[in-house]
Amino acid sequence: MENQINLTCFEIEGLNNEKNVSLTFDNNLRILLGENGTGKTTILTILYYVLSRKFHNLYNIEFSKIHLKLSTNQTITLDKEWFTLEGNENAYKYYKYIEEELTKEELDYALEIVYGNGTMEQFKTNFLHKLRVRNVSMMRIRRYISELKTILRENNSDRYSEDILKVDKQIKEIFNKEILYFPTYRRIEDDLSKLGISLNDDNISEKYGIINFGMNDVQEIFDGIKNDIKDESLTSYSNVTGNMIKHLIYPNKKQNLLEFDNAILENKELLEIVLDRFGKDLNKEDKRYIFSLINTDDIFKDEYKSLNFYLKNLIRNYMGYKKRDDSIKEFARICTKYLVNKEVVFNEGNGEISILNLKKNKIELNHLSSGEKQIVSILAQVFLNFNDDFIILFDEPELSLSIEWQEMLLPDIIDTGKCSLLLAVTHSPFIFDNKLDSYAKGIEMFIEEINI
């Protein structure tokens, strides 16, 4: 995994007043092996809070300092003293109120108001409409931010504002990537309840960066893709129609076709996708006739010049979405490796993603086994968010997975080329019984017991 700046070591001093942690990374990758109760999940959770810049969640965790050591020899340090002064319990309460109400973007700016030079006026300008859509009271948010800022100032905690803001900006600049945090399913409900969140709340993944293995969010992703492709088809058809009219008005004027040569029309598979998606008014006979013109090279005759122009315009519109479509096809291919007597199918014509059995009957997501649900959910988050660069934090990815699937999962994720940093904690040797074996180390290698 290539990345301009690598995390070389994650250190926690005085964790639970019992130990120091010095977790090293090789090429931004580490698989941490340990039995239950050894503290591996705590380390993963703290790293998530730090990289996601949810610093106030560190309030209830015992430690003295946290360090992020980078390949540039730079060290970013968080001091627990910043969060433990008198009055910070109330500050933490108001922070949680704000965090529960706001999206990540909104929360980032709210903390600029608390710690930096942000203003409520600018916050209102940027986010009032979005808050109204979600039925969130701007007056209540204003009060929470004001109370938090006042408490920190009255207790002299704001003297650390500059330090917190500096670290926040450093981490945001260096690790400004989407974080996919996969806690174990059995811990999700407990973790969310501690955050004051119900497991049934909408948009948990979007707001908190926490991925659960329910199927509703996966179905929403599938439906969203289908709707996007439908909308794109209408827009593309409109664009092609406009270009066609211009071509007919100015037949001798050269049009921009992105330098597509005639050979592009000979790609039958590509043209079938394009005609299915954008040529809704063409019947099967029309499409067969088009392919016959291409096969005989008649499409390049002057009498079919307008059709040639039309088809190249359709292809030009499709090429803007091809990278996304390729990611969906890769999702379908990888998922199918795991499913038993089933396959994931992507209909490139209408954008529908389906799971079919051997008889080609559609299977609802909720009818999959627990292991299949987990795999589909994880891979959907990895392949179908269309982000080229993200951080993955995994807590016991082996749960509900067969030995064969355990061996396949992390290499399949790494091979996407999208993962810039990965930490997986596990007690299963099969998770790294593959090409990642050299990245797996026992937790005891990174722990130093201390006496305080």
C-alpha positions in Angstrom: 0.0 0.0 0.0 1.6 3.2 -1.1 1.0 6.4 0.8 3.0 9.6 1.0 3.1 9.6 4.8 2.9 6.4 6.7 1.9 5.7 10.3 4.9 3.9 11.7 3.9 3.6 15.3 0.9 4.2 17.5 1.8 4.7 21.2 -0.4 4.9 24.3 1.3 5.8 27.6 -0.3 4.6 30.8 -3.3 2.8 29.3 -5.6 1.9 32.2 -2.7 2.9 34.5 -1.2 -0.6 33.7 0.6 -0.6 30.5 2.3 1.3 27.7 1.4 0.4 24.1 3.8 0.8 21.2 2.1 -0.6 18.1 4.3 -0.5 15.0 3.0 -0.6 11.4 4.7 -2.0 8.3 3.6 -0.2 5.2 0.5 1.2 7.0 -0.6 -2.4 7.8 -0.8 -4.4 11.0 -2.7 -7.5 12.1 -2.8 -7.8 15.9 -3.2 -11.2 17.3 -4.5 -11.7 20.9 -6.9 -13.7 23.0 -10.1 -12.1 24.4 -9.3 -9.8 27.3 -5.8 -8.8 26.2 -6.9 -5.2 25.3 -6.6 -5.4 21.5 -10.1 -4.0 21.0 -9.3 -1.1 23.3 -6.3 -0.2 21.3 -8.3 -0.4 18.0 -11.0 1.8 19.5 -8.6 4.5 20.7 -6.9 4.6 17.3 -10.4 5.1 15.8 -11.2 8.0 18.1 -7.8 9.6 17.3 -7.9 9.2 13.5 -11.6 10.3 13.3 -10.7 13.2 15.6 -13.4 12.3 18.1 -11.0 13.4 20.9 -13.7 13.9 23.5 -14.5 10.2 23.4 -11.1 9.7 25.1 -12.4 11.4 28.2 -13.5 8.1 29.8 -10.4 6.2 28.9 -7.4 6.1 31.3 -4.1 7.1 29.6 -1.5 9.8 30.0 -0.4 10.5 26.4 -1.1 9.2 22.9 1.5 9.5 20.1 1.2 9.0 16.3 4.7 8.6 14.9 5.0 9.1 11.1 7.4 8.1 8.4 8.5 11.8 8.2 9.9 11.5 11.7 7.0 13.8 12.8 5.2 12.9 16.1 1.6 14.0 16.8 0.8 13.9 20.5 -2.4 14.1 22.5 -2.2 14.7 26.3 -5.0 13.4 28.6 -4.6 16.5 30.7 -6.4 18.4 27.9 -9.5 16.4 28.7 -9.4 15.9 32.5 -9.7 19.4 34.1 -12.5 20.2 36.5 -15.7 20.8 34.7 -14.8 18.7 31.7 -17.5 16.2 32.5 -20.1 18.8 31.6 -18.0 19.8 28.6 -18.1 16.1 27.5 -21.9 16.0 27.9 -22.4 19.0 25.6 -19.9 17.6 23.2 -21.9 14.4 23.0 -25.1 16.4 22.4 -23.5 18.2 19.5 -22.0 15.0 18.1 -25.3 13.2 18.1 -27.0 16.0 16.2 -24.5 16.9 13.6 -22.8 15.3 10.6 -19.1 15.0 10.5 -18.7 18.1 8.4 -21.0 20.1 10.7 -19.2 18.8 13.8 -15.8 19.8 12.4 -17.0 23.4 11.9 -18.7 23.5 15.3 -15.4 22.6 17.0 -13.7 25.4 15.0 -16.1 27.7 16.8 -15.3 26.1 20.2 -11.5 25.9 19.7 -10.7 28.2 16.8 -11.9 31.2 14.9 -15.2 29.8 13.5 -18.4 31.8 13.9 -22.0 30.9 14.5 -22.9 33.2 11.6 -20.8 31.2 9.2 -22.1 27.9 10.7 -25.7 29.1 10.1 -24.8 30.1 6.5 -23.2 26.8 5.7 -25.6 24.4 7.4 -29.0 25.9 8.3 -30.8 24.3 5.3 -29.3 20.9 6.0 -30.3 21.1 9.7 -33.9 22.0 8.7 -34.1 19.1 6.4 -33.2 16.8 9.3 -35.5 18.7 11.7 -32.5 19.7 13.9 -33.0 22.9 15.8 -30.4 25.6 15.0 -31.2 27.3 18.3 -30.4 24.2 20.3 -27.1 23.6 18.4 -26.2 27.3 19.1 -26.9 26.8 22.8 -24.9 23.6 23.0 -21.9 25.1 21.3 -22.1 28.2 23.5 -22.3 26.1 26.7 -19.4 24.0 25.6 -17.2 27.0 24.9 -18.3 28.8 28.1 -17.5 25.7 30.3 -14.0 25.3 28.8 -13.3 29.0 29.3 -14.6 29.2 32.9 -12.6 26.2 33.9 -9.5 27.5 32.1 -9.6 24.4 29.9 -9.6 26.7 26.9 -5.9 27.2 27.5 -5.5 23.9 25.7 -7.7 24.9 22.8 -4.7 25.9 20.6 -3.1 22.5 21.3 -6.3 20.5 20.5 -6.9 22.6 17.4 -3.3 22.1 16.2 -3.5 18.3 16.6 -7.0 18.2 15.0 -5.6 20.0 11.9 -2.5 17.8 11.7 -4.5 14.6 11.8 -7.1 16.0 9.4 -4.4 17.0 6.9 -2.5 13.7 7.1 -5.3 11.2 7.6 -8.0 13.0 5.6 -9.6 9.8 4.4 -12.8 8.0 5.0 -12.6 5.6 7.9 -14.4 2.3 7.8 -14.6 1.1 11.4 -15.9 -2.4 11.8 -16.5 -3.3 15.4 -17.6 -6.8 16.3 -21.4 -7.2 15.9 -21.8 -8.3 19.5 -20.2 -5.1 20.7 -22.0 -2.7 18.4 -25.1 -2.4 20.5 -23.1 -1.8 23.7 -20.8 0.7 22.0 -23.7 2.6 20.5 -25.6 2.7 23.8 -22.5 4.2 25.4 -22.6 6.9 22.8 -26.3 7.4 23.4 -27.3 5.9 20.0 -29.9 3.3 19.2 -28.9 0.4 16.9 -32.0 1.2 15.0 -31.1 4.8 14.4 -30.9 5.9 10.7 -27.7 6.8 9.1 -25.5 5.4 11.9 -22.7 4.6 9.3 -22.8 8.1 7.8 -22.9 10.0 11.1 -20.5 8.0 13.2 -18.3 6.0 10.9 -19.5 2.8 12.5 -20.4 -0.1 10.2 -23.1 -2.5 11.3 -23.9 -5.7 9.5 -27.6 -5.1 9.1 -28.9 -5.4 5.5 -31.0 -2.3 5.3 -28.0 -0.1 4.7 -26.7 -2.5 2.0 -30.1 -2.4 0.2 -30.1 1.3 0.4 -26.7 1.3 -1.3 -28.0 -1.0 -4.1 -31.2 1.1 -4.5 -29.1 4.3 -4.6 -26.9 3.0 -7.4 -29.9 2.0 -9.4 -31.6 5.4 -8.9 -28.3 7.2 -9.8 -28.0 5.2 -13.0 -31.6 5.9 -13.9 -31.1 9.7 -13.4 -27.8 9.6 -15.3 -29.5 7.8 -18.2 -32.1 10.6 -18.4 -29.4 13.3 -18.2 -27.2 11.6 -20.7 -30.1 11.1 -23.1 -30.9 14.8 -22.9 -27.3 15.7 -23.5 -27.0 13.4 -26.5 -30.3 14.8 -27.9 -28.9 18.4 -27.5 -25.6 17.5 -29.2 -27.5 15.7 -32.0 -29.6 18.8 -32.7 -26.4 20.9 -32.9 -24.9 18.4 -35.2 -27.9 18.6 -37.5 -27.9 22.4 -37.4 -24.1 22.6 -38.0 -23.3 19.4 -39.9 -19.9 20.6 -41.1 -18.8 21.8 -37.6 -16.4 19.3 -35.9 -17.8 18.1 -32.6 -15.8 17.1 -29.5 -16.0 13.3 -29.2 -13.0 13.0 -26.9 -10.9 11.7 -29.8 -12.8 8.4 -30.0 -11.8 6.6 -33.2 -14.1 4.3 -35.2 -12.7 1.2 -33.4 -14.7 2.1 -30.3 -17.9 1.2 -32.1 -16.6 -2.4 -32.7 -16.6 -3.1 -28.9 -19.8 -5.0 -28.9 -20.0 -5.5 -25.1 -19.5 -1.8 -24.5 -22.0 -0.8 -27.1 -24.6 -3.2 -25.7 -24.3 -1.7 -22.3 -24.6 1.8 -23.7 -27.6 1.0 -25.8 -29.4 -0.7 -23.0 -28.7 2.1 -20.6 -29.2 5.2 -22.8 -31.0 4.0 -25.8 -34.3 3.3 -24.1 -36.3 4.1 -27.2 -34.6 1.5 -29.3 -36.1 -1.9 -29.6 -34.2 -5.2 -30.1 -34.6 -5.0 -33.9 -33.1 -1.5 -33.9 -30.1 -2.7 -31.9 -29.6 -5.7 -34.2 -29.6 -3.4 -37.2 -27.0 -1.1 -35.6 -24.7 -4.1 -34.9 -25.2 -5.3 -38.5 -24.1 -1.9 -39.8 -21.0 -2.1 -37.6 -20.2 -5.6 -38.6 -20.3 -4.6 -42.3 -18.6 -1.3 -41.7 -21.6 0.4 -43.3 -21.8 2.6 -40.1 -18.9 4.6 -41.5 -20.6 5.5 -44.7 -21.7 9.1 -45.1 -25.4 8.2 -45.0 -25.0 6.9 -41.4 -22.8 9.8 -40.3 -25.5 11.1 -37.9 -25.9 7.6 -36.4 -22.2 7.3 -36.0 -22.2 10.7 -34.2 -25.1 9.6 -32.0 -23.4 6.3 -30.9 -20.1 8.0 -30.1 -21.9 10.6 -28.0 -23.7 7.8 -26.1 -20.3 6.1 -25.5 -18.7 9.4 -24.4 -21.5 9.8 -21.8 -21.0 6.3 -20.5 -17.2 6.6 -20.2 -17.8 9.2 -17.4 -19.4 6.4 -15.3 -17.3 3.4 -16.4 -14.9 3.6 -13.4 -17.8 3.3 -11.0 -19.4 0.5 -13.0 -16.1 -1.4 -13.0 -16.0 -1.1 -9.2 -19.5 -2.5 -9.0 -18.6 -5.4 -11.3 -15.6 -6.1 -9.1 -17.8 -6.1 -6.0 -20.1 -8.6 -7.7 -17.2 -10.8 -8.8 -15.5 -10.8 -5.3 -18.8 -11.4 -3.4 -19.7 -14.3 -5.6 -16.5 -16.1 -4.5 -18.0 -16.3 -1.0 -21.6 -17.1 -1.6 -22.8 -20.7 -1.6 -24.7 -21.7 -4.7 -25.4 -18.0 -5.4 -24.0 -15.2 -7.4 -24.1 -11.4 -7.3 -25.3 -10.0 -10.6 -25.0 -6.4 -11.8 -27.3 -5.5 -14.6 -25.4 -2.7 -16.4 -28.4 -1.8 -18.4 -30.7 -0.7 -15.6 -28.2 -0.6 -12.7 -29.8 -3.3 -10.6 -27.6 -5.4 -8.2 -29.2 -8.7 -7.3 -28.3 -12.0 -5.7 -29.5 -15.0 -7.6 -29.5 -18.7 -6.8 -28.7 -21.5 -9.2 -32.2 -21.3 -10.7 -31.6 -17.6 -11.3 -34.3 -16.7 -8.8 -33.7 -13.5 -6.8 -32.7 -13.9 -3.1 -33.5 -11.1 -0.6 -30.5 -9.9 1.4 -32.2 -10.9 4.7 -32.4 -14.5 3.6 -28.6 -14.8 3.4 -26.7 -16.7 6.2 -25.1 -14.6 8.9 -21.6 -15.1 7.4 -22.9 -14.1 3.9 -24.6 -11.0 5.3 -21.3 -10.0 7.0 -19.3 -10.5 3.8 -21.8 -8.6 1.6 -22.0 -5.8 4.0 -18.2 -5.4 4.4 -17.5 -5.6 0.6 -20.4 -3.2 -0.2 -18.8 -0.6 2.1 -15.4 -1.2 0.5 -16.4 -1.4 -3.2 -19.6 0.7 -3.4 -18.7 3.9 -1.7 -16.5 4.7 -4.8 -13.8 6.2 -2.6 -10.3 5.6 -3.8 -8.6 6.0 -0.5 -9.8 4.9 3.0 -8.7 3.6 6.4 -10.0 0.3 7.7 -10.2 -0.7 11.3 -11.4 -4.2 11.9 -12.3 -5.9 15.2 -12.3 -9.7 14.9 -13.3 -9.9 11.2 -13.3 -13.7 11.6 -16.6 -13.8 13.4 -19.3 -15.8 11.5 -16.9 -16.6 8.7 -15.7 -20.0 7.7 -12.0 -20.8 7.7 -11.8 -20.4 3.9 -13.5 -17.0 4.0 -11.2 -15.8 6.8 -8.2 -16.6 4.7 -9.6 -14.7 1.7 -11.1 -11.5 3.3 -8.2 -9.2 4.1 -6.2 -10.0 0.9 -9.4 -9.3 -1.2 -9.7 -5.9 0.6 -6.0 -5.1 0.2 -6.0 -6.0 -3.5 -8.5 -3.2 -4.2 -5.7 -0.8 -3.9 -8.0 1.6 -2.0 -6.9 0.8 1.5 -4.2 3.3 2.7 -4.1 2.1 6.3 -5.4 -1.1 7.9 -5.4 -2.4 11.5 -7.2 -5.7 12.1 -7.3 -7.3 15.6 -8.1 -11.0 15.8 -7.7 -14.2 17.7 -7.9 -16.4 14.6 -4.7 -17.5 12.9 -6.7 -18.1 9.7 -7.2 -14.3 9.1 -3.5 -14.1 8.2 -3.0 -17.6 6.8 -2.2 -15.9 3.5 0.2 -13.4 1.9 -0.4 -11.1 4.9 1.3 -13.5 7.4 4.4 -11.3 7.9 2.2 -8.4 9.0 0.6 -10.4 11.9 2.2 -10.1 15.4 1.1 -11.1 18.9 -0.2 -8.2 21.0 2.4 -9.0 23.7 5.1 -7.7 21.4 3.7 -4.2 21.7 2.8 -4.1 25.4 5.0 -3.1 28.4 3.5 -3.6 31.8 4.1 -0.7 34.2 3.8 0.1 37.9 2.3 3.4 38.9 
